[in-house]
Amino acid sequence: MPVFLSSAAKVLRSAAVTAGMDKITGINTTALDGIQTNLRKLHEAAHEIASAPARGAEPVEVIEPLVEMIEAQRAIEASATVLKRANDAFDSVLDSLRS
């Protein structure tokens, strides 16, 4: 059964959808930035670990880069979760527009 909205209700609905999509876009940008930043940290820590033998580094000198790698991995996982949730919200907005 079709739902009929007044022109004022259509404008309000459109404004709400636009505001919601702007928020989702901002969240996506933040999540992608988090992934990119932490991939860079992960790469830097991996390089430091890989170059440790060539520098004659002691085994304890690779502990900090290993911890940094774990931290970066967790941050990437968290950002990926945020991105998935934002995409789920975006799908919900699209579904509501189709209704």
C-alpha positions as CSV (number, residue, x, y, z in Angstrom):
1,M,0.0,0.0,0.0
2,P,1.6,3.3,-1.0
3,V,2.2,5.9,1.6
4,F,1.4,9.5,0.7
5,L,3.4,12.3,2.2
6,S,2.8,16.0,2.2
7,S,5.4,18.1,0.4
8,A,6.5,19.4,3.8
9,A,7.0,15.8,5.1
10,K,8.9,14.9,1.9
11,V,11.3,17.9,2.5
12,L,11.8,16.9,6.1
13,R,12.4,13.3,5.2
14,S,14.9,14.4,2.5
15,A,16.7,16.6,4.9
16,A,16.9,13.8,7.5
17,V,18.2,11.4,5.0
18,T,20.8,13.9,3.8
19,A,22.0,14.6,7.3
20,G,22.2,10.9,8.1
21,M,24.2,10.2,4.9
22,D,26.6,13.0,5.7
23,K,27.2,11.5,9.1
24,I,27.8,8.0,7.6
25,T,30.2,9.5,5.0
26,G,32.1,11.2,7.8
27,I,32.3,8.0,9.8
28,N,33.5,6.1,6.7
29,T,36.2,8.7,6.1
30,T,37.4,8.5,9.7
31,A,37.4,4.6,9.6
32,L,39.3,4.5,6.3
33,D,41.8,7.1,7.7
34,G,42.3,4.9,10.7
35,I,42.9,1.8,8.6
36,Q,45.4,3.7,6.4
37,T,47.3,5.2,9.3
38,N,47.6,1.9,11.1
39,L,48.7,0.0,8.0
40,R,51.5,2.6,7.7
41,K,52.4,1.9,11.4
42,L,52.3,-1.8,10.8
43,H,54.6,-1.5,7.8
44,E,57.1,0.7,9.7
45,A,57.2,-1.7,12.7
46,A,57.6,-4.7,10.3
47,H,60.5,-2.9,8.6
48,E,62.1,-2.2,11.9
49,I,61.8,-5.9,12.9
50,A,63.1,-7.1,9.6
51,S,66.1,-4.8,9.6
52,A,67.1,-5.6,13.2
53,P,69.6,-8.4,12.3
54,A,71.3,-6.1,9.8
55,R,71.7,-3.4,12.4
56,G,73.0,-5.9,15.0
57,A,70.1,-5.2,17.3
58,E,69.6,-7.1,20.4
59,P,66.5,-9.3,20.7
60,V,64.9,-7.0,23.3
61,E,65.1,-4.2,20.8
62,V,62.4,-5.8,18.7
63,I,59.9,-6.0,21.5
64,E,58.6,-2.4,21.0
65,P,58.0,-2.9,17.3
66,L,56.2,-6.1,18.0
67,V,53.9,-4.4,20.5
68,E,53.4,-1.6,17.9
69,M,52.4,-4.2,15.4
70,I,49.8,-5.7,17.7
71,E,48.4,-2.2,18.5
72,A,48.2,-1.3,14.8
73,Q,46.5,-4.6,14.1
74,R,43.9,-4.0,16.8
75,A,43.3,-0.5,15.6
76,I,42.8,-1.8,12.0
77,E,40.3,-4.3,13.3
78,A,38.4,-1.6,15.2
79,S,38.3,0.7,12.2
80,A,37.1,-2.1,10.0
81,T,34.3,-2.8,12.5
82,V,33.3,0.8,12.4
83,L,33.3,0.8,8.6
84,K,31.1,-2.3,8.5
85,R,28.6,-0.8,11.0
86,A,28.5,2.5,9.0
87,N,27.9,0.5,5.8
88,D,25.1,-1.4,7.6
89,A,23.6,2.0,8.6
90,F,23.9,3.2,5.0
91,D,22.1,0.1,3.8
92,S,19.3,0.8,6.3
93,V,18.9,4.3,5.0
94,L,18.7,3.1,1.4
95,D,16.2,0.5,2.5
96,S,14.0,3.1,4.1
97,L,14.1,5.2,1.0
98,R,12.9,2.3,-1.1
99,S,9.9,1.8,1.2
